[in-house]
């Protein structure tokens, strides 16, 4: 079949809308009709070259939609099911899945190559084989993806909100709840309030943070953080560190979650200096893979028993955490509607990313017209 998709051909160039050919589902695969896609910073990292991916690539890794057709051997979903896509697939049987660490499933090794198992490329077009971002390509009207990338959700859930739970919400939420292990009464800093950071704020609030300090240079982001659970919002990590010390008898924050769009050495060092004895820094945001952006005094780390750790997908297990987080949305404990700043059509994808990069959006959502 034919499908219209947003493609990156060359880093640094605008995203192009292209009609591509799409092969139907084979063993273990499903055909999905995407209804919504989230505009997440990681797609910009691909188009800017911060993350080196195989090009051309159909962008989009936050998606929700309806299963149109299933291939042989598919057991997780059936035609007609409403699903949210997981940007890291989960096979269920590798060492990591089997020990409850689906976020680092071995199947995730090829998400920047963009092919399905067996080096299969369902998308083809003028330049041959087209990869799909995170094996999903949610900026396409349709895609053929692996069943290990989809999680069935309740039919009555609004997919335009549920779409956010494929990447940004669990990544931020889990960074605070799972990776930082925020406990009731703690003092927590969230550094960078975009689509990930705002959910780290929500997670830390729900987990019981007493003092929750959001850091962002932009006023609109600070206001959104206050609206969704922060007790304080400041423009710099230095201000946050001073605040944290004033609240903790001089010790500093218990936890700092780094969710900036581009994580620099200065941001990491600021977070490290802001936590006190026994504190933890969680690094969730990215930079170029080759960039050395962690340069810390090891003796301080030792003497103050500080921890610095990386977290992917908020240490979440999509098959259980996506439904759990959506349950919290349904009960009113987690806000999704309030995260969406603006919606876009597929043709407006470049405008959507300009708005993201200019700091206008907490989260933009792309609506597919069929």
C-alpha positions, 0 to 999 in steps of 0.5 A, a space after each residue: 500500500 501507499 502511505 504519506 510520511 515525514 522523512 529525514 534524508 540528510 542531517 541539518 535539512 528540513 524534514 520532507 513529506 514523501 509518499 512511500 510504499 509499505 509492505 504488509 505484515 509478516 511473521 510477528 508483525 502488525 499493520 498499524 494505522 497511526 492516529 496520533 504521534 507525539 513530537 519528541 526531542 529525540 526525533 530532532 536529535 536524528 534530523 540534527 545529527 546529534 544521534 547518528 541514524 541510518 538515513 533515509 528514515 521515517 521519523 516519529 517514535 511516539 505513536 498511538 493508533 489502531 491495528 489494521 491487520 496482523 501477520 502469522 504468529 501474532 499473539 499480543 494484539 488483534 485487528 481493531 485493537 487500540 494500542 500505544 507504541 513503545 519506543 523500545 520494543 520488548 521481546 520478553 525473553 532476553 536477559 534484560 526483559 527476563 529480569 524486569 528491565 524491558 527498557 534495555 531489551 536487546 531488541 532495542 539495539 537497532 532502533 537507530 537503524 530502523 529495520 525490523 528483525 532480519 534487517 527487513 525494511 517495510 518502507 521503500 521509496 525513491 531512495 530504496 529502503 527507508 528505516 523507521 525511527 525506533 522501528 515505529 515511524 509514527 510520522 507515517 499514516 500507516 506502518 508495519 511494525 513488530 508486535 513487541 512494540 505495541 501495548 493494547 489499551 482500553 478502547 475508551 481511552 482517548 488516543 490523542 492523550 494516550 499517545 504521550 505514554 509511548 515515550 515522554 510520560 513514562 521516561 520522565 515519570 519513571 526517572 523520578 519514581 523508578 530511577 531516582 526512587 523519590 520517597 515521601 518528604 524528600 527534596 527533589 530538583 528537576 532540571 529542564 522542563 520539557 516533555 520529559 521533565 514535566 513528567 518527572 515533576 508529576 512523578 516526583 510529586 506523586 511519589 511524595 517529594 516535599 520540596 520539588 524545585 523545577 529548573 528552566 530558563 523559560 517562564 512558560 515552562 516554569 509556570 507549567 511545572 508549578 501547575 503540575 506539582 512543583 513547589 518552586 520553579 527557578 531559572 538556574 541550577 544555582 538558584 535551585 541548589 541554594 533553595 535546596 540547601 536552605 530547606 535541608 539544613 544545608 545538605 542539599 537536594 536528595 535527588 536531581 533528575 536531569 531532563 534538559 534537551 541537550 545535556 551539557 557538562 555544566 548541567 551535569 556538574 550543576 546537578 551534582 553540586 546541588 545534591 547533598 550527602 547520599 544524594 542521587 543524580 539521574 541522567 535522562 537527557 541526551 547529547 551527541 554519543 561521542 560527547 564527554 559531558 560527565 566530568 566530576 570530582 570522584 573524591 567528593 562522590 566517594 566522601 559524600 556517597 553521591 550516585 550518578 546514574 543513567 536511565 532509559 525509558 524511566 526504567 519502565 517495563 512498557 507492558 505493565 507500566 504503560 497501562 499503569 500510567 494510563 490508569 493513573 490518568 483515568 483516576 486523575 492522579 496524572 495529567 495528560 491533557 494539560 501537557 499538550 500545548 498545540 496540535 499539528 498536521 503531518 504537513 506542519 511537522 517542521 513548524 511543530 519542531 520549530 515551536 519545540 526548539 523555540 521553547 513554545 511547547 511542553 508537548 506538541 501532538 501530530 494528528 494524522 488525517 486519513 
